[in-house]
Amino acid sequence: MKLWELNELPNLPKMKLAVVGHVEWVTFLSVDKLPKPGIIGHAQESLEAPAGGGAVAAVQLSRIIDNQIHFFTALGKDELGKKSFEQLSNLGLKMCVAWRDKPTRKGISLVDNEGDRAITVIGERLQPSAKDPLPWNDLNDFDGVFVTATDVSSMKHCRKARVMTATPRLGLKKIQSSGLILDALIGSGLDPDERVNNDELDPLPHLIIKTEGKMGGQAYPGGDFKAINLDRPLIDAYGCGDSFAAGVTAGLSAGWTHDKAISLGTHWGAKAATYFGPYFPQETVEKSNPNHVDTK
C-alpha cells in the first residue's frame, strides 16, 4: 500500500467528530528497566494524566483537525474523576460525562530506555451507556465517531454518524451482535486482546487494520503498509495505536481514500512515540500539523 507524506495529503475540512469511550487516570514512569522478579528499579521521570484509549484518541483528534471533539465517557464521582474532567476539558474536549458512584479506573505505565512499555490497570473500566442522559442524538449530524467502550444500544447511535470506526477492545462479540457495519475496525495485530480473525466478523467492516508497531501493519483490503521512520528518538510507545486510530478516523471522516487515511494515521502514531506520556505539548501542534484548516 502506498503511504503519503504529510505535505502530500489534502487539507482536512472542518468536521464534527466524536469519541465514545473510556478514561483511565494513569501514572507514567520512565524507568531504567522494566520490572523483573526480585529486582528494584528506579524511575527517572514521572507524570500523571487522564489517559486510556478513549481520552488519548479524543485529544489527538482535536489536534489533528484543529477543532473541538465531543467526548462521550463515564467517570467516577471521585477526585480522579473531577481531575480527569478538568484536564481533558483544558485539552480542548467537549466533555459529555455519565457520572458513576464508582471509582475512576487507574493505571500504571512503565517505559524503559528503549521505549518498551508495560501497563497495569486497576479497577473496573467505566463506559457510557445508551441509558445515560447524554446527547446521543447529536451524533446524527456528526461526520465521524471513534468508539473504544460502550454498549450495543449506544453503538447504534454512533452508527448514525457518517463514519464510524472502532477498536477491537470494544468487544468482538458486541460488534458482532450489533449487526452494524463499521467503516473501519482498527487494532493491534501484536496485542492478543486486539487480534481479529476476519472470519469471525459478519457483517465485515469496510476496512480492517492490524498494526504491527515498527513493522507497519496490514489493511484489509489494501495489503501491507510500512511504518513511518521516526525523525526523533523513540521515547514512549504509549498511545501510538490510539493516535494512529485518530488519524485514520479523521481521514475517513473527511472522505479520503483508505491509503490516505492510513497514511495520516501512521504519521500521528509515529509522532506519539517521540514524547513521554500520552500528550505532546500544545505549542508543537501548529509546527507538526500541516493538515488542519487555517481559520485565521
Secondary structure, DSSP 8 states (H G I E B T S, - for coil): -----GGGS-------EEEE---EEEEEEEESS---TT----EEEEEEEEEHHHHHHHHHHHHHHTS-EEEEEEEESSHHHHHHHHHHHHTTEEEEEEEESS---EEEEEE-TTS-EEEEEES------TTS-S-GGGGGG-SEEEESS--HHHHHHHTTSSEEEE-GGG-HHHHHHHT---SEEEEESS-TTT---GGG-SS--S-EEEE-GGG-EEEETTEEE-----SS-----TTHHHHHHHHHHHHHHTT--HHHHHHHHHHHHHHHTTSSSS---GGGHHHH-TTS----
